[in-house]
């Protein structure tokens, strides 16, 4: 069933991200990473609503999107370990994972950088008439970038098949939406470009899934782009080492009450899709998958220095 499969994916993302935070603290993974703990329903809702031929671009907080799109945990995790078995042969790290073969065009370290990228993919689909929709993931902070407005205007004019999906987790790094947005409703900006704009509960998988599916099919039929604002919350810090001094622990405790994974478990029990024992079994199996992925990564050969210049383009 749809809910059961979604729960499996959401739990996989949650355990993956928790393991990444733990591995950094233990010094087994170096550098930095941005986890999406608390935003799993958005990742899985969007990915489930897309078709195999569709494309997705993501943000610096993209592990969850990648896993939801079908990435193997060990191959994704290998990028953080800098190991050769990774999707980018260990050269991508946390922010440069990419797998075009599964319609995942990765992220970059530029805030809002994926917005024109996804639109370019949509333009290609429009010209070639490939029946492909692009899902562009970005955060509330990225909506203040100039490229956001430039790109939405162009996409609206050309009726490109692209969905602009905002993961509004309340903070652009440490700046709250109250401080950074003159109008805290990002979906309202769609009016300026004469395209649909909706705000939905990003912690509810079904709401995300249904909304994205609706507008993806509309885009596929030539109706152009839509702006979908998913209200959620980043339960972890911006990145590792973030002391989160910009928000209170009381605020975080309230946010944990809306944990999308726990919400999904409650729905599964209430609808009798799974029993408590079956949920525990899924948790154990997911833990085993992540544990195996860590062992695989630690035993894999490191990225090859001889290949570092391969697949690079410089003009």
C-alpha positions as CSV (number, residue, x, y, z in Angstrom):
1,X,0.0,0.0,0.0
2,X,1.0,3.6,-0.6
3,X,1.1,4.6,3.1
4,X,3.2,1.6,4.1
5,X,5.7,2.2,1.3
6,X,5.9,5.9,2.2
7,X,6.5,5.1,5.8
8,X,9.4,2.7,4.9
9,X,11.0,5.5,2.9
10,X,10.4,8.2,5.5
11,X,11.9,6.0,8.2
12,X,14.9,5.1,6.0
13,X,15.6,8.9,5.5
14,X,15.2,9.5,9.3
15,X,17.6,6.8,10.3
16,X,20.1,7.7,7.5
17,X,20.2,11.3,8.7
18,X,20.5,10.4,12.3
19,X,23.4,8.1,11.4
20,X,25.1,10.9,9.5
21,X,24.9,13.2,12.5
22,X,26.3,10.5,14.7
23,X,29.1,9.6,12.3
24,X,30.2,13.3,12.2
25,X,30.2,13.5,16.0
26,X,32.3,10.4,16.2
27,X,34.8,11.7,13.6
28,X,34.2,8.9,11.2
29,X,32.9,11.3,8.5
30,X,34.6,14.6,7.9
31,X,33.5,18.0,6.5
32,X,29.9,19.1,7.0
33,X,26.4,18.0,6.2
34,X,22.9,19.4,6.4
35,X,20.3,16.9,7.5
36,X,16.5,17.0,6.9
37,X,15.3,15.5,10.1
38,X,11.7,16.6,10.4
39,X,11.2,17.2,6.6
40,X,10.8,13.5,5.5
41,X,7.1,13.8,4.4
42,X,8.0,16.5,1.9
43,X,10.8,14.4,0.3
44,X,8.7,11.2,0.1
45,X,5.5,13.0,-0.9
46,X,7.1,14.8,-3.8
47,X,9.1,11.8,-5.0
48,X,6.2,9.4,-4.9
49,X,4.0,11.8,-6.9
50,X,6.5,12.0,-9.7
51,X,6.8,9.7,-12.7
52,X,10.0,7.7,-13.5
53,X,10.8,10.1,-16.4
54,X,10.5,13.2,-14.3
55,X,13.4,15.2,-12.9
56,X,14.2,16.6,-9.5
57,X,16.8,19.1,-8.3
58,X,17.5,19.7,-4.7
59,X,19.2,21.9,-2.1
60,X,22.3,21.6,0.1
61,X,19.9,19.6,2.4
62,X,19.3,16.9,-0.2
63,X,20.0,13.5,1.2
64,X,16.3,12.8,1.9
65,X,15.3,13.8,-1.6
66,X,17.9,11.5,-3.1
67,X,16.8,8.5,-1.0
68,X,13.1,9.2,-1.7
69,X,13.9,9.2,-5.4
70,X,15.4,5.7,-5.1
71,X,19.0,6.1,-4.1
72,X,20.7,3.1,-2.5
73,X,21.7,4.1,1.1
74,X,25.2,2.7,0.9
75,X,26.0,4.5,-2.4
76,X,24.6,7.8,-1.1
77,X,26.4,7.5,2.2
78,X,29.6,6.6,0.4
79,X,29.8,10.2,-0.9
80,X,30.0,11.5,2.7
81,X,32.7,8.9,3.4
82,X,34.6,9.9,0.2
83,X,34.5,6.4,-1.1
84,X,34.7,5.2,-4.7
85,X,31.4,3.3,-4.6
86,X,29.4,6.5,-4.3
87,X,27.1,7.8,-7.0
88,X,29.7,10.5,-7.8
89,X,32.6,8.1,-7.1
90,X,33.2,9.8,-3.7
91,X,33.9,13.2,-5.2
92,X,30.5,14.7,-4.5
93,X,30.3,14.8,-0.8
94,X,27.1,15.7,1.0
95,X,26.1,18.5,-1.4
96,X,27.1,17.2,-4.9
97,X,25.4,13.8,-5.2
98,X,23.8,13.2,-8.6
99,X,22.2,10.4,-10.5
100,X,20.7,11.5,-13.8
101,X,19.8,7.9,-14.6
102,X,17.1,8.1,-11.9
103,X,16.1,11.7,-12.7
104,X,18.0,13.1,-9.8
105,X,20.1,16.1,-10.8
106,X,21.5,16.9,-7.4
107,X,22.3,20.0,-5.6
108,X,25.0,22.7,-5.1
109,X,26.2,25.0,-2.5
110,X,24.6,28.1,-4.0
111,X,21.3,29.1,-2.3
112,X,18.6,28.9,-4.9
113,X,21.1,27.5,-7.5
114,X,18.8,24.6,-8.4
115,X,15.9,27.0,-9.4
116,X,17.3,27.9,-12.9
117,X,18.7,24.4,-13.3
118,X,15.3,22.7,-12.9
119,X,13.8,25.3,-15.2
120,X,16.4,24.6,-17.9
121,X,15.5,20.9,-17.6
122,X,11.8,21.9,-18.0
123,X,12.6,24.0,-21.1
124,X,14.4,21.0,-22.6
125,X,11.3,18.9,-21.9
126,X,9.1,21.5,-23.5
127,X,11.2,21.8,-26.7
128,X,11.6,18.0,-27.0
129,X,8.0,17.2,-25.9
130,X,9.3,14.5,-23.6
131,X,6.4,14.5,-21.2
132,X,8.8,15.3,-18.4
133,X,8.1,17.4,-15.3
134,X,10.8,19.0,-13.2
135,X,10.4,19.2,-9.4
136,X,12.5,22.0,-8.0
137,X,13.2,21.8,-4.3
138,X,14.4,24.9,-2.4
139,X,14.1,26.5,1.0
140,X,12.3,29.6,2.3
141,X,15.6,31.5,2.3
142,X,16.1,30.8,-1.4
143,X,12.8,32.4,-2.2
144,X,14.5,35.8,-1.5
145,X,17.1,35.3,-4.2
146,X,16.7,37.4,-7.4
147,X,17.0,34.3,-9.5
148,X,13.7,33.0,-7.9
149,X,11.7,35.9,-9.4
150,X,13.6,36.0,-12.7
151,X,13.1,32.3,-13.3
152,X,9.4,32.0,-12.2
153,X,8.6,34.9,-14.6
154,X,10.3,33.1,-17.5
155,X,8.7,29.7,-16.6
156,X,5.3,31.3,-16.4
157,X,5.7,33.1,-19.8
158,X,6.7,29.9,-21.5
159,X,4.3,27.6,-19.5
160,X,7.2,25.3,-18.7
161,X,6.5,21.9,-16.9
162,X,8.1,22.7,-13.6
163,X,7.0,22.7,-10.0
164,X,8.7,25.1,-7.6
165,X,8.4,23.4,-4.2
166,X,9.4,25.4,-1.2
167,X,10.3,23.5,2.0
168,X,9.5,26.3,4.4
169,X,11.1,25.0,7.6
170,X,10.9,28.4,9.3
171,X,14.6,29.3,9.1
172,X,17.0,30.4,6.5
173,X,20.0,29.1,8.3
174,X,19.4,31.2,11.5
175,X,17.0,33.9,10.2
176,X,13.4,33.2,10.9
177,X,10.8,33.8,8.2
178,X,9.3,36.5,10.4
179,X,12.6,38.4,10.1
180,X,13.4,37.6,6.5
181,X,10.1,37.7,4.7
182,X,7.9,40.9,4.4
183,X,5.0,38.5,3.6
184,X,5.6,35.2,5.3
185,X,3.4,33.4,2.8
186,X,5.7,32.5,0.0
187,X,2.9,30.9,-2.1
188,X,1.4,34.4,-2.4
189,X,4.3,35.3,-4.7
190,X,2.7,33.1,-7.4
191,X,0.1,35.8,-8.0
192,X,2.8,38.1,-9.5
193,X,3.4,35.5,-12.2
194,X,-0.2,34.4,-12.8
195,X,0.5,30.8,-11.8
196,X,-1.1,28.7,-9.1
197,X,0.3,29.1,-5.6
198,X,-0.7,26.9,-2.6
199,X,0.4,26.4,1.0
200,X,0.1,22.9,2.4
201,X,1.0,20.9,5.5
202,X,4.5,19.6,4.7
203,X,4.4,17.2,7.6
204,X,1.5,15.2,6.0
205,X,2.7,12.8,3.4
206,X,-0.7,12.4,1.8
207,X,-1.3,16.1,1.5
208,X,2.1,16.6,-0.2
209,X,1.6,13.6,-2.5
210,X,-1.9,14.6,-3.6
211,X,-1.0,18.3,-4.2
212,X,2.2,17.5,-6.2
213,X,0.5,14.8,-8.2
214,X,-2.3,17.3,-9.2
215,X,0.0,20.0,-10.3
216,X,2.5,17.7,-12.0
217,X,-0.3,16.3,-14.2
218,X,-1.5,19.9,-15.0
219,X,2.1,20.8,-16.0
220,X,2.3,17.7,-18.1
221,X,-0.8,18.8,-19.9
222,X,0.8,22.1,-20.8
223,X,-0.8,24.3,-18.1
224,X,2.6,25.5,-16.9
225,X,4.3,25.9,-13.5
226,X,3.0,26.0,-10.0
227,X,4.5,27.2,-6.6
228,X,3.9,24.8,-3.8
229,X,4.8,25.9,-0.3
230,X,5.3,23.0,2.2
231,X,5.1,24.1,5.8
232,X,7.5,22.0,7.9
233,X,10.2,22.3,10.5
234,X,13.9,21.4,10.6
235,X,14.2,19.4,13.8
236,X,18.0,19.3,13.7
237,X,20.4,22.2,13.3
238,X,21.3,24.0,10.1
239,X,24.4,21.9,9.8
240,X,26.6,19.9,12.2
241,X,27.8,22.0,15.1
242,X,24.9,24.4,15.0
243,X,24.1,25.3,18.6
244,X,20.6,26.5,17.6
245,X,20.8,29.7,19.7
246,X,18.3,31.4,17.4
247,X,15.4,29.4,18.7
248,X,14.2,28.1,22.0
249,X,14.1,24.5,23.2
250,X,10.4,25.0,24.0
251,X,9.8,25.8,20.3
252,X,11.6,22.6,19.3
253,X,9.6,20.5,21.8
254,X,6.4,21.8,20.2
255,X,7.8,21.0,16.8
256,X,8.6,17.4,17.8
257,X,4.9,16.9,18.5
258,X,4.3,17.4,14.8
259,X,7.1,14.9,13.8
260,X,6.0,13.5,10.4
261,X,7.4,10.1,11.1
262,X,5.4,9.7,14.4
263,X,2.4,11.2,12.6
264,X,2.7,8.6,9.9
265,X,3.0,5.8,12.5
266,X,-0.2,7.0,14.2
267,X,-2.0,7.0,10.9
268,X,-0.9,3.5,10.1
269,X,-2.1,2.2,13.5
270,X,-5.5,4.1,13.3
271,X,-6.2,2.8,9.8
272,X,-5.0,-0.7,10.7
273,X,-2.5,-0.7,7.9
274,X,0.2,-1.9,10.3
275,X,0.2,-3.2,13.9
276,X,2.6,-1.9,16.6
277,X,4.6,-5.1,16.2
278,X,4.8,-4.6,12.4
279,X,6.0,-1.0,12.9
280,X,8.7,-2.3,15.3
281,X,9.7,-4.9,12.7
282,X,10.1,-2.1,10.0
283,X,12.2,-0.1,12.4
284,X,14.5,-3.1,13.1
285,X,14.9,-3.8,9.3
286,X,15.6,-0.2,8.6
287,X,18.2,-0.1,11.3
288,X,19.9,-3.1,9.8
289,X,19.9,-1.5,6.3
290,X,21.7,1.6,7.7
291,X,24.1,-0.4,9.8
292,X,25.0,-2.5,6.7
293,X,25.5,0.7,4.7
294,X,27.9,2.1,7.2
295,X,30.0,-1.1,7.3
296,X,30.0,-1.2,3.4
297,X,31.2,2.4,3.3
298,X,33.9,2.0,5.8
299,X,35.3,-1.1,4.0
300,X,35.1,0.4,0.5
301,X,38.2,1.9,-1.2
302,X,38.6,5.7,-1.1
303,X,37.9,7.9,-4.0
304,X,40.6,7.7,-6.7
305,X,42.8,10.8,-6.9
306,X,43.5,9.8,-10.5
307,X,39.9,10.3,-11.4
308,X,39.3,13.6,-9.7
309,X,39.6,15.5,-13.0
310,X,37.3,13.2,-14.9
311,X,33.8,14.3,-15.8
312,X,34.8,18.0,-15.2
313,X,33.8,20.8,-17.6
314,X,35.6,24.1,-17.7
315,X,35.0,26.8,-20.2
